[in-house]
Amino acid sequence: MLRFATQVHKWLALVVGLQVLGWVLGGLVMTAIPIEKVRSEHHRAKFQAQALPRQGVLDAQGAARAAGVEAVEATLKTTLRGTLWVLKDAAGGTHVVDAASGRHLPPLPQKEARLLAGVQYEGEGKPVAARFYAKAPQETGREEPLWRVDFDDAEKTSVYLSPDTGEVVTMRSNLWRFYDFWWRVHILDFETGENFNHPVLIGLAALTLPMVVFGIVLLWIRLSRDLRAVRRRR
């Protein structure tokens, strides 16, 4: 039994050993680093929610008519660009209009994007670069257009803004990218970092199970021998 268990354990370890090491290292990274810090929540400036104005704004139907939009959903919100109606049409399109006039807001220019990113950022970093993406980078987990403003803090934080409302959509940093790398190692999906049900991961997990079982068997056999040796010496 000892010889059989040793051989099985050895050959399985040769196949899955590196991945097991990756799982352990990835698990250590993901448990040791607070997720709030990974998400750069400590760099989000705290704002007191402002009450929506009761006067001087169009109602949802009036805003939709003024904008020429057949809205199926409307949300009134206060932002750093003012009070806005966010209208959604039946095709899923989003229209951001001024709540007072119903006029479509032009997209953020670069100068304003840098300014609004700085206002909503908290920390010692300064904005050093701003870039507009017609399609958001993969690291954001989104596809809509976004502004990215990079800061020169220790974590190299990137603030992603909506070009319509100027609101922070998400934040990323080198810490997040380090965490994301180990997450992808953990689930073996280096393309999107989202699929943890693919055959490679399932197969390696299935091979790891008997390796662990036979490792426990080997440990039990060796401990039993050691205990018997101790008893004989006594």
CORSUL-V130688 format. One record per residue. N is the residue number from 1. RES is the residue in three letters. SS is DSSP state (hx for helix, st for strand, lp for the rest). PHI is phi in whole degrees, 0 to 359 (999 if undefined). OMEGA is omega in whole degrees, -180 to 180 (NA if undefined). Layout:
N;RES;SS;PHI;OMEGA + N;RES;SS;PHI;OMEGA
This chain:
1;MET;lp;999;-179 + 2;LEU;hx;298;-179 + 3;ARG;hx;297;-180 + 4;PHE;hx;298;-179 + 5;ALA;hx;297;-180 + 6;THR;hx;295;-179 + 7;GLN;hx;295;180 + 8;VAL;hx;298;-179 + 9;HIS;hx;298;-178 + 10;LYS;hx;294;-176 + 11;TRP;hx;289;176 + 12;LEU;hx;293;179 + 13;ALA;hx;296;177 + 14;LEU;hx;295;-178 + 15;VAL;hx;280;-171 + 16;VAL;hx;249;-174 + 17;GLY;hx;302;-179 + 18;LEU;hx;296;180 + 19;GLN;hx;292;176 + 20;VAL;hx;299;176 + 21;LEU;hx;299;177 + 22;GLY;hx;297;178 + 23;TRP;hx;297;-179 + 24;VAL;hx;293;179 + 25;LEU;hx;296;178 + 26;GLY;hx;297;178 + 27;GLY;hx;297;178 + 28;LEU;hx;296;179 + 29;VAL;hx;299;-174 + 30;MET;hx;287;178 + 31;THR;hx;267;-176 + 32;ALA;hx;277;-177 + 33;ILE;lp;259;179 + 34;PRO;lp;301;-176 + 35;ILE;hx;296;178 + 36;GLU;hx;296;178 + 37;LYS;hx;287;177 + 38;VAL;hx;300;-179 + 39;ARG;lp;278;179 + 40;SER;lp;61;180 + 41;GLU;hx;295;178 + 42;HIS;hx;287;177 + 43;HIS;hx;257;177 + 44;ARG;st;269;179 + 45;ALA;lp;293;-179 + 46;LYS;lp;270;178 + 47;PHE;lp;238;175 + 48;GLN;lp;276;-178 + 49;ALA;lp;299;-179 + 50;GLN;lp;264;-180 + 51;ALA;lp;291;177 + 52;LEU;lp;290;180 + 53;PRO;lp;293;180 + 54;ARG;lp;265;-178 + 55;GLN;lp;231;176 + 56;GLY;lp;81;178 + 57;VAL;lp;232;176 + 58;LEU;lp;285;171 + 59;ASP;lp;282;-174 + 60;ALA;hx;300;-179 + 61;GLN;hx;293;179 + 62;GLY;hx;295;179 + 63;ALA;hx;295;180 + 64;ALA;hx;294;178 + 65;ARG;hx;296;-179 + 66;ALA;hx;297;-179 + 67;ALA;hx;273;-178 + 68;GLY;lp;70;-177 + 69;VAL;lp;240;172 + 70;GLU;lp;272;-172 + 71;ALA;st;276;174 + 72;VAL;st;255;179 + 73;GLU;st;208;-178 + 74;ALA;st;219;179 + 75;THR;st;230;177 + 76;LEU;st;265;-179 + 77;LYS;st;215;174 + 78;THR;st;261;-179 + 79;THR;st;226;176 + 80;LEU;lp;290;175 + 81;ARG;lp;264;180 + 82;GLY;st;110;179 + 83;THR;st;275;-172 + 84;LEU;st;230;166 + 85;TRP;st;260;174 + 86;VAL;st;254;-175 + 87;LEU;st;254;176 + 88;LYS;st;241;180 + 89;ASP;st;266;-175 + 90;ALA;lp;294;-180 + 91;ALA;lp;276;180 + 92;GLY;lp;93;179 + 93;GLY;lp;286;-180 + 94;THR;st;247;-180 + 95;HIS;st;232;180 + 96;VAL;st;253;-175 + 97;VAL;st;230;177 + 98;ASP;st;294;-175 + 99;ALA;lp;290;-178 + 100;ALA;lp;274;-174 + 101;SER;lp;247;-176 + 102;GLY;lp;82;179 + 103;ARG;lp;282;176 + 104;HIS;st;296;177 + 105;LEU;lp;279;174 + 106;PRO;lp;291;178 + 107;PRO;lp;300;178 + 108;LEU;lp;302;168 + 109;PRO;lp;283;-175 + 110;GLN;hx;300;-178 + 111;LYS;hx;299;-180 + 112;GLU;hx;289;178 + 113;ALA;hx;299;178 + 114;ARG;hx;297;-179 + 115;LEU;hx;296;-178 + 116;LEU;hx;292;176 + 117;ALA;hx;296;180 + 118;GLY;hx;295;179 + 119;VAL;hx;293;-176 + 120;GLN;hx;267;179 + 121;TYR;st;260;177 + 122;GLU;lp;234;-179 + 123;GLY;lp;153;-176 + 124;GLU;lp;269;-177 + 125;GLY;lp;285;176 + 126;LYS;lp;239;178 + 127;PRO;st;294;-176 + 128;VAL;st;243;-179 + 129;ALA;st;202;176 + 130;ALA;st;224;-178 + 131;ARG;st;219;178 + 132;PHE;st;264;178 + 133;TYR;st;244;175 + 134;ALA;lp;294;172 + 135;LYS;lp;230;-174 + 136;ALA;lp;301;176 + 137;PRO;lp;301;-177 + 138;GLN;hx;301;-176 + 139;GLU;hx;296;179 + 140;THR;hx;279;-176 + 141;GLY;lp;74;-178 + 142;ARG;lp;229;-179 + 143;GLU;lp;235;-176 + 144;GLU;lp;287;178 + 145;PRO;lp;300;180 + 146;LEU;st;213;166 + 147;TRP;st;269;173 + 148;ARG;st;243;178 + 149;VAL;st;242;-178 + 150;ASP;st;266;179 + 151;PHE;st;245;-175 + 152;ASP;lp;262;176 + 153;ASP;lp;282;-175 + 154;ALA;lp;298;-177 + 155;GLU;lp;268;-177 + 156;LYS;lp;54;-176 + 157;THR;lp;290;174 + 158;SER;st;243;179 + 159;VAL;st;257;179 + 160;TYR;st;257;-176 + 161;LEU;st;244;169 + 162;SER;lp;289;179 + 163;PRO;lp;289;-180 + 164;ASP;lp;265;-175 + 165;THR;lp;264;-177 + 166;GLY;lp;78;-179 + 167;GLU;lp;280;176 + 168;VAL;st;287;178 + 169;VAL;st;274;177 + 170;THR;st;196;176 + 171;MET;st;232;176 + 172;ARG;st;227;-179 + 173;SER;lp;204;176 + 174;ASN;hx;297;177 + 175;LEU;hx;294;178 + 176;TRP;hx;297;-178 + 177;ARG;hx;292;175 + 178;PHE;hx;295;178 + 179;TYR;hx;298;-178 + 180;ASP;hx;296;178 + 181;PHE;hx;301;-178 + 182;TRP;hx;288;174 + 183;TRP;hx;295;179 + 184;ARG;hx;293;174 + 185;VAL;hx;298;-177 + 186;HIS;hx;297;-177 + 187;ILE;hx;256;177 + 188;LEU;lp;58;173 + 189;ASP;lp;239;-177 + 190;PHE;lp;269;-179 + 191;GLU;lp;271;-178 + 192;THR;lp;242;-178 + 193;GLY;lp;70;-176 + 194;GLU;lp;236;-173 + 195;ASN;lp;265;176 + 196;PHE;lp;246;176 + 197;ASN;lp;238;-176 + 198;HIS;lp;276;-173 + 199;PRO;hx;300;-178 + 200;VAL;hx;297;-180 + 201;LEU;hx;295;180 + 202;ILE;hx;297;-180 + 203;GLY;hx;296;180 + 204;LEU;hx;294;177 + 205;ALA;hx;296;179 + 206;ALA;hx;294;178 + 207;LEU;hx;285;-179 + 208;THR;hx;291;-178 + 209;LEU;hx;302;178 + 210;PRO;hx;295;177 + 211;MET;hx;299;179 + 212;VAL;hx;293;-179 + 213;VAL;hx;299;-180 + 214;PHE;hx;291;174 + 215;GLY;hx;297;177 + 216;ILE;hx;294;178 + 217;VAL;hx;298;179 + 218;LEU;hx;299;179 + 219;LEU;hx;298;180 + 220;TRP;hx;297;-180 + 221;ILE;hx;297;-177 + 222;ARG;hx;292;178 + 223;LEU;hx;294;179 + 224;SER;hx;297;178 + 225;ARG;hx;296;-180 + 226;ASP;hx;297;179 + 227;LEU;hx;295;179 + 228;ARG;hx;295;179 + 229;ALA;hx;296;179 + 230;VAL;hx;296;-179 + 231;ARG;hx;296;180 + 232;ARG;hx;294;179 + 233;ARG;hx;295;177 + 234;ARG;lp;290;NA
